[in-house]
Amino acid sequence: MSVKLVIVAACALIDADSRVLIAERPAGKEMAGLWEFPGGKLEPGERPEETLIRELSEELGIVVSDACLAPLTFASHAYPDFHLLMPLYVCRRWEGQVMAMHHARLAWVRPNKLRDYPMPPADEPLVSHLMTLL
């Protein structure tokens, strides 16, 4: 039995105060109300860094360069109807003001407070890596 593999690139934007940006999934989407790291599905032929540059522009209205994306870790999670592979990148430099263009809300959160926000199962294991980094 084959399982559909979905690859989603995610990004932990980190501000000058070492806070991490998380975004609340809007009503009407799967897992609405849960908080996630911004990002999105890889398009065919796209590198994860290209996905993040595109998605962060669409979702947050910011410009990120390839050189400012550093891979940190990844999540591998089996959902009932697909398997998610999610590389997590860290980004500390971008151009523009972060705005919630597709999410219900955004929050800048200290790493030790990330567990106070309900997250999709695939995002939860990434928190400990950010706490270690920051």
N, CA, C and O of each residue as an XYZ file, in Angstrom:
536
protein
N       0.849     -1.184      0.000
C       0.000      0.000      0.000
C       0.887      1.237      0.000
O       1.734      1.394      0.879
N       0.698      2.104     -0.968
C       1.521      3.308     -1.027
C       0.818      4.456     -0.312
O      -0.408      4.560     -0.307
N       1.626      5.303      0.282
C       1.129      6.458      1.014
C       1.537      7.704      0.253
O       2.664      7.804     -0.233
N       0.621      8.652      0.152
C       0.941      9.913     -0.514
C       1.910     10.705      0.366
O       1.640     10.941      1.544
N       3.044     11.114     -0.219
C       4.030     11.924      0.490
C       3.827     13.389      0.123
O       3.838     13.750     -1.053
N       3.643     14.219      1.125
C       3.486     15.659      0.925
C       4.687     16.353      1.559
O       5.008     16.112      2.723
N       5.343     17.209      0.794
C       6.491     17.954      1.319
C       6.080     19.410      1.488
O       5.658     20.069      0.538
N       6.211     19.894      2.708
C       5.872     21.273      3.050
C       7.107     21.910      3.671
O       7.660     21.378      4.634
N       7.542     23.043      3.131
C       8.664     23.781      3.721
C       8.094     24.793      4.716
O       7.122     25.490      4.423
N       8.712     24.863      5.893
C       8.265     25.799      6.924
C       9.436     26.672      7.354
O      10.602     26.304      7.213
N       9.087     27.843      7.886
C      10.128     28.790      8.277
C       9.842     29.364      9.656
O       8.724     29.782      9.956
N      10.880     29.375     10.490
C      10.815     30.056     11.777
C      11.492     31.409     11.577
O      12.718     31.508     11.559
N      10.670     32.448     11.428
C      11.210     33.809     11.370
C      11.567     34.207     12.790
O      10.761     34.038     13.705
N      12.764     34.732     12.981
C      13.236     35.097     14.311
C      13.580     36.581     14.304
O      14.390     37.042     13.500
N      12.946     37.325     15.218
C      13.179     38.774     15.253
C      14.389     39.115     16.128
O      15.038     38.224     16.676
N      14.680     40.407     16.251
C      15.863     40.871     16.984
C      15.806     40.521     18.465
O      16.843     40.481     19.128
N      14.605     40.266     18.998
C      14.443     39.887     20.406
C      14.396     38.371     20.602
O      14.009     37.890     21.667
N      14.798     37.612     19.556
C      14.808     36.144     19.583
C      13.418     35.539     19.771
O      13.269     34.461     20.348
N      12.404     36.252     19.274
C      11.047     35.702     19.272
C      10.791     35.053     17.915
O      11.369     35.453     16.905
N       9.924     34.052     17.904
C       9.610     33.285     16.703
C       8.200     33.640     16.250
O       7.288     33.763     17.068
N       8.027     33.806     14.942
C       6.702     34.105     14.400
C       5.928     32.812     14.174
O       6.419     31.884     13.532
N       4.704     32.767     14.713
C       3.786     31.679     14.394
C       2.494     32.299     13.870
O       2.176     33.453     14.157
N       1.758     31.503     13.096
C       0.563     32.000     12.422
C      -0.608     31.070     12.700
O      -0.459     29.848     12.667
N      -1.768     31.647     12.974
C      -2.964     30.862     13.266
C      -3.692     30.517     11.971
O      -3.984     31.396     11.160
N      -3.983     29.230     11.784
C      -4.700     28.781     10.588
C      -6.113     29.352     10.614
O      -6.787     29.284     11.642
N      -6.570     29.917      9.491
C      -7.876     30.583      9.471
C      -9.050     29.608      9.462
O      -8.897     28.429      9.142
N     -10.216     30.122      9.817
C     -11.454     29.346      9.763
C     -11.670     28.851      8.334
O     -11.353     29.550      7.371
N     -12.208     27.650      8.207
C     -12.483     27.097      6.887
C     -11.355     26.239      6.338
O     -11.560     25.490      5.382
N     -10.173     26.336      6.923
C      -9.042     25.487      6.495
C      -8.938     24.306      7.441
O      -9.397     24.362      8.582
N      -8.318     23.220      6.943
C      -8.051     22.091      7.825
C      -7.212     22.562      9.004
O      -6.322     23.399      8.851
N      -7.500     22.022     10.168
C      -6.781     22.369     11.400
C      -6.898     23.865     11.729
O      -5.970     24.459     12.278
N      -8.041     24.464     11.390
C      -8.295     25.883     11.706
C      -8.125     26.115     13.198
O      -8.503     25.276     14.016
N      -7.552     27.262     13.544
C      -7.350     27.622     14.939
C      -6.029     27.148     15.527
O      -5.632     27.593     16.604
N      -5.343     26.243     14.823
C      -4.034     25.799     15.309
C      -2.955     26.755     14.802
O      -3.107     27.389     13.758
N      -1.877     26.843     15.553
C      -0.773     27.739     15.217
C       0.327     26.957     14.519
O       0.636     25.831     14.908
N       0.917     27.551     13.490
C       1.930     26.864     12.690
C       3.059     27.809     12.328
O       2.962     29.026     12.487
N       4.127     27.215     11.839
C       5.212     28.002     11.262
C       4.820     28.287      9.823
O       4.367     27.376      9.130
N       4.978     29.527      9.343
C       4.578     29.847      7.972
C       5.350     29.025      6.947
O       6.473     28.587      7.198
N       4.735     28.827      5.802
C       5.350     28.063      4.721
C       4.284     27.464      3.838
O       3.144     27.928      3.830
N       4.647     26.430      3.090
C       3.668     25.816      2.211
C       4.224     24.646      1.434
O       5.399     24.295      1.542
N       3.336     24.049      0.642
C       3.679     22.872     -0.154
C       4.633     23.229     -1.281
O       4.519     24.282     -1.909
N       5.570     22.331     -1.518
C       6.465     22.485     -2.667
C       5.682     22.262     -3.950
O       4.913     21.307     -4.061
N       5.881     23.143     -4.911
C       5.318     22.960     -6.251
C       6.266     22.046     -7.018
O       7.445     21.953     -6.676
N       5.755     21.357     -8.071
C       6.643     20.484     -8.853
C       7.878     21.241     -9.366
O       7.764     22.332     -9.926
N       9.056     20.640     -9.163
C      10.302     21.236     -9.631
C      10.847     22.350     -8.763
O      11.843     22.975     -9.125
N      10.223     22.613     -7.634
C      10.623     23.720     -6.768
C      11.507     23.216     -5.625
O      11.237     22.162     -5.047
N      12.552     23.963     -5.302
C      13.379     23.673     -4.132
C      12.668     24.222     -2.894
O      11.888     25.167     -3.009
N      12.921     23.646     -1.706
C      12.271     24.157     -0.495
C      12.508     25.656     -0.270
O      11.610     26.375      0.167
N      13.723     26.114     -0.574
C      14.022     27.546     -0.386
C      13.154     28.404     -1.309
O      12.675     29.462     -0.902
N      12.953     27.954     -2.540
C      12.091     28.690     -3.484
C      10.649     28.716     -2.990
O       9.956     29.725     -3.119
N      10.209     27.598     -2.426
C       8.859     27.537     -1.860
C       8.708     28.573     -0.767
O       7.716     29.301     -0.734
N       9.683     28.649      0.134
C       9.584     29.598      1.245
C       9.613     31.041      0.757
O       8.860     31.873      1.264
N      10.449     31.351     -0.197
C      10.504     32.715     -0.740
C       9.125     33.092     -1.296
O       8.627     34.190     -1.046
N       8.513     32.172     -2.053
C       7.188     32.411     -2.640
C       6.112     32.499     -1.556
O       5.321     33.441     -1.537
N       6.086     31.522     -0.662
C       5.040     31.464      0.357
C       5.127     32.628      1.361
O       4.098     33.181      1.748
N       6.332     32.999      1.779
C       6.464     34.097      2.736
C       6.041     35.416      2.105
O       5.525     36.295      2.795
N       6.251     35.560      0.819
C       5.768     36.740      0.107
C       4.242     36.745      0.056
O       3.609     37.762      0.342
N       3.650     35.598     -0.313
C       2.190     35.499     -0.429
C       1.488     35.589      0.918
O       0.469     36.269      1.036
N       2.020     34.910      1.941
C       1.350     34.814      3.231
C       1.617     35.998      4.156
O       0.744     36.409      4.920
N       2.839     36.544      4.080
C       3.242     37.562      5.055
C       3.632     38.894      4.431
O       3.830     39.873      5.152
N       3.746     38.954      3.100
C       4.095     40.198      2.422
C       5.538     40.621      2.608
O       5.851     41.809      2.531
N       6.432     39.649      2.854
C       7.838     39.999      3.042
C       8.694     39.380      1.937
O       8.288     38.428      1.272
N       9.889     39.947      1.759
C      10.844     39.450      0.780
C      11.994     38.801      1.537
O      12.629     39.420      2.390
N      12.245     37.534      1.201
C      13.319     36.767      1.833
C      14.266     36.308      0.733
O      13.823     35.886     -0.335
N      15.558     36.389      0.988
C      16.513     35.890     -0.004
C      16.961     34.487      0.388
O      16.965     34.115      1.562
N      17.331     33.734     -0.619
C      17.807     32.354     -0.453
C      18.920     32.273      0.595
O      18.940     31.354      1.414
N      19.840     33.232      0.567
C      20.999     33.218      1.463
C      20.616     33.392      2.936
O      21.406     33.062      3.820
N      19.412     33.908      3.209
C      18.979     34.147      4.586
C      18.194     32.984      5.177
O      17.740     33.060      6.319
N      18.029     31.904      4.407
C      17.308     30.724      4.873
C      18.306     29.638      5.275
O      19.068     29.152      4.439
N      18.304     29.264      6.537
C      19.218     28.242      7.041
C      18.415     27.041      7.524
O      17.554     27.191      8.391
N      18.680     25.832      6.974
C      17.952     24.655      7.440
C      18.297     24.347      8.894
O      19.460     24.414      9.293
N      17.263     24.004      9.689
C      17.478     23.701     11.102
C      17.199     22.222     11.403
O      18.040     21.533     11.981
N      16.030     21.747     11.013
C      15.626     20.371     11.312
C      14.476     20.014     10.390
O      14.146     20.777      9.483
N      13.862     18.854     10.615
C      12.684     18.504      9.832
C      11.741     17.659     10.674
O      12.132     17.068     11.680
N      10.487     17.619     10.232
C       9.482     16.765     10.856
C       9.038     15.733      9.836
O       8.954     16.016      8.641
N       8.754     14.532     10.323
C       8.206     13.456      9.502
C       7.016     12.917     10.272
O       7.178     12.318     11.335
N       5.808     13.131      9.733
C       4.597     12.804     10.491
C       3.568     12.101      9.615
O       3.275     12.546      8.505
N       3.022     10.998     10.127
C       1.991     10.245      9.406
C       0.614     10.753      9.810
O       0.171     10.533     10.937
N      -0.064     11.435      8.884
C      -1.468     11.799      9.064
C      -2.289     10.646      8.496
O      -1.738      9.803      7.788
N      -3.587     10.582      8.783
C      -4.387      9.444      8.318
C      -4.355      9.219      6.793
O      -4.345      8.072      6.347
N      -4.338     10.288      5.996
C      -4.433     10.115      4.545
C      -3.186     10.511      3.767
O      -3.191     10.456      2.537
N      -2.114     10.910      4.457
C      -0.855     11.224      3.778
C       0.280     11.258      4.799
O       0.044     11.279      6.007
N       1.509     11.262      4.300
C       2.681     11.402      5.162
C       3.325     12.752      4.869
O       3.606     13.079      3.716
N       3.556     13.527      5.913
C       4.119     14.867      5.763
C       5.605     14.858      6.084
O       6.021     14.373      7.136
N       6.393     15.395      5.177
C       7.808     15.638      5.409
C       7.973     17.155      5.384
O       7.664     17.796      4.379
N       8.459     17.735      6.489
C       8.501     19.186      6.601
C       9.870     19.674      7.070
O      10.170     19.628      8.263
N      10.705     20.144      6.130
C      11.944     20.796      6.547
C      11.624     22.156      7.185
O      10.785     22.906      6.686
N      12.300     22.452      8.283
C      12.124     23.739      8.960
C      13.396     24.560      8.786
O      14.494     24.117      9.123
N      13.227     25.748      8.261
C      14.327     26.688      8.063
C      14.202     27.812      9.082
O      13.118     28.086      9.598
N      15.326     28.455      9.360
C      15.363     29.629     10.223
C      15.726     30.820      9.354
O      16.580     30.729      8.472
N      15.060     31.944      9.618
C      15.355     33.175      8.884
C      15.351     34.336      9.868
O      14.387     34.539     10.606
N      16.443     35.096      9.868
C      16.568     36.248     10.766
C      16.549     37.586     10.026
O      16.484     38.642     10.654
N      16.604     37.541      8.675
C      16.630     38.790      7.891
C      15.631     38.714      6.744
O      15.585     37.730      6.006
N      14.838     39.763      6.608
C      13.871     39.871      5.519
C      13.574     41.337      5.282
O      13.921     42.194      6.095
N      12.933     41.614      4.171
C      12.547     42.988      3.835
C      11.042     43.106      3.924
O      10.308     42.204      3.521
N      10.585     44.247      4.466
C       9.153     44.504      4.568
C       8.622     44.236      5.965
O       9.324     43.720      6.835
N       7.342     44.606      6.156
C       6.655     44.415      7.425
C       5.829     43.139      7.353
O       5.090     42.927      6.391
N       5.951     42.295      8.362
C       5.181     41.057      8.416
C       3.704     41.398      8.624
O       3.348     42.112      9.561
N       2.846     40.874      7.730
C       1.399     41.087      7.817
C       0.682     39.750      7.656
O       1.143     38.876      6.923
N      -0.455     39.595      8.348
C      -1.271     38.378      8.215
C      -2.146     38.515      6.969
O      -3.209     39.132      7.022
N      -1.704     37.945      5.858
C      -2.450     38.054      4.608
C      -3.345     36.830      4.370
O      -4.353     36.932      3.672
N      -2.987     35.686      4.940
C      -3.779     34.467      4.765
C      -4.125     33.799      6.089
O      -4.925     32.864      6.119
N      -3.538     34.263      7.172
C      -3.776     33.656      8.480
C      -4.749     34.506      9.291
O      -4.923     35.696      9.028
N      -5.382     33.873     10.287
C      -6.301     34.598     11.161
C      -5.539     35.625     12.010
O      -5.961     36.773     12.148
N      -4.404     35.181     12.576
C      -3.585     36.060     13.424
C      -2.138     35.619     13.348
O      -1.831     34.491     12.963
N      -1.251     36.536     13.725
C       0.174     36.241     13.855
C       0.583     36.528     15.290
O      -0.028     37.362     15.959
N       1.614     35.841     15.765
C       2.130     36.108     17.107
C       3.645     35.927     17.111
O       4.171     34.957     16.565
N       4.336     36.880     17.738
C       5.777     36.757     17.983
C       5.916     36.179     19.381
O       5.485     36.797     20.354
N       6.512     35.004     19.489
C       6.493     34.239     20.730
C       7.912     33.842     21.134
O       8.720     33.434     20.299
N       8.195     33.967     22.415
C       9.474     33.470     22.929
C       9.468     31.939     22.808
O       8.430     31.309     23.012
N      10.623     31.335     22.477
C      10.666     29.880     22.279
C      10.081     29.075     23.437
O       9.408     28.068     23.215
N      10.336     29.517     24.685
C       9.835     28.755     25.833
C       8.326     28.903     26.036
O       7.760     28.254     26.915
N       7.667     29.748     25.236
C       6.211     29.929     25.313
C       5.493     29.288     24.123
O       4.263     29.294     24.073
N       6.247     28.734     23.161
C       5.621     28.155     21.969
C       4.655     27.026     22.314
O       3.643     26.847     21.635
N       4.957     26.269     23.355
C       4.078     25.147     23.724
C       2.736     25.624     24.278
O       1.825     24.813     24.445
N       2.593     26.912     24.566
C       1.315     27.460     25.040
C       0.303     27.613     23.900
O      -0.871     27.887     24.146
N       0.757     27.437     22.651
C      -0.100     27.601     21.477
C      -0.372     26.226     20.860
O       0.569     25.508     20.522
N      -1.644     25.854     20.710
C      -1.933     24.547     20.098
C      -1.459     24.511     18.649
O      -1.759     25.416     17.870
N      -0.711     23.456     18.285
C      -0.117     23.336     16.948
C      -0.532     22.025     16.298
O      -0.914     21.081     16.990
N      -0.459     21.962     14.963
C      -0.661     20.667     14.302
C       0.387     19.672     14.801
O       1.488     20.073     15.181
N       0.056     18.380     14.803
C       0.993     17.374     15.330
C       2.380     17.418     14.701
O       3.367     17.154     15.388
N       2.481     17.742     13.422
C       3.793     17.766     12.759
C       4.653     18.931     13.231
O       5.880     18.832     13.216
N       4.031     20.043     13.654
C       4.791     21.219     14.078
C       5.344     21.077     15.493
O       6.405     21.619     15.802
N       4.630     20.349     16.353
C       5.002     20.267     17.773
C       6.446     19.836     18.028
O       7.119     20.458     18.850
N       6.958     18.777     17.346
C       8.338     18.360     17.648
C       9.394     19.388     17.251
O      10.530     19.307     17.718
N       9.050     20.341     16.409
C      10.017     21.348     15.965
C      10.337     22.354     17.070
O      11.398     22.978     17.060
N       9.416     22.507     18.020
C       9.566     23.504     19.079
C      10.841     23.270     19.892
O      11.563     24.222     20.190
N      11.125     22.018     20.252
C      12.317     21.746     21.082
C      13.600     22.152     20.364
O      14.556     22.583     21.008
N      13.632     22.018     19.025
C      14.826     22.427     18.273
C      14.999     23.939     18.337
O      16.125     24.430     18.428
N      13.900     24.680     18.292
C      13.991     26.142     18.387
C      14.393     26.570     19.794
O      15.145     27.529     19.967
N      13.892     25.860     20.791
C      14.263     26.192     22.172
C      15.768     25.968     22.383
O      16.419     26.742     23.085
N      16.310     24.919     21.779
C      17.756     24.640     21.879
C      18.565     25.706     21.152
O      19.601     26.153     21.645
N      18.087     26.112     19.977
C      18.792     27.117     19.167
C      18.806     28.483     19.842
O      19.826     29.173     19.834
N      17.685     28.868     20.419
C      17.538     30.218     20.951
C      17.651     30.250     22.474
O      17.549     31.318     23.078
